[in-house]
């Protein structure tokens, strides 16, 4: 938990600086010099925050379905189920006749 909180506070710290830079009219290098910031760290965080922002705006572009071979689905009651394991060890189980669009929306909701 402490790592997540620390990373979140760093993201907030860098987001504030990036917002200030975008309104300053300065080059990244000049902004970093004036604010005693690492230009490399600034560039890295700018990229990370941009990726995160794009993923939030369009979650379907950040997910991919992967074909799994050699793992037979478990039989439950009258049909087969498939398990989709998500980040942080969360899982979604769906039946054989699942709707892929519904599953995509469900994954996006769970992952956000």
Phi, psi and omega in degrees: 000320182297323179296317180297315180296318180295317180294322178296317180293325176294319179298318178297315179304310183288325178298321178297316179294319180295321177297316178298317180299315184296335179267350187280333185081002180270159171289162178300317182299314181293318178300315180297318178300311183294330183255010178053050179249149175289122180296323180294316179294320178301311181298316181297311181295323178300316178294316180297315182291327177293316178299316181296320180295317179296320180295323178293320182290326182219079185300333183293337179282343182263000180244150178225147172267140181239130178284133182248128179249146172083005179244101182290140178291150178282142177269130179228125180052244187264357184213178179270153174234155176238144180246128176253115181267126183254184178299159180056033175060026176272153183221152174235132177250132180230153178282173183303321185262038182291156177265118185297326178293319177295318179297318178300315180294322179295316178298314180300319180293317182291322183282342182276000000 
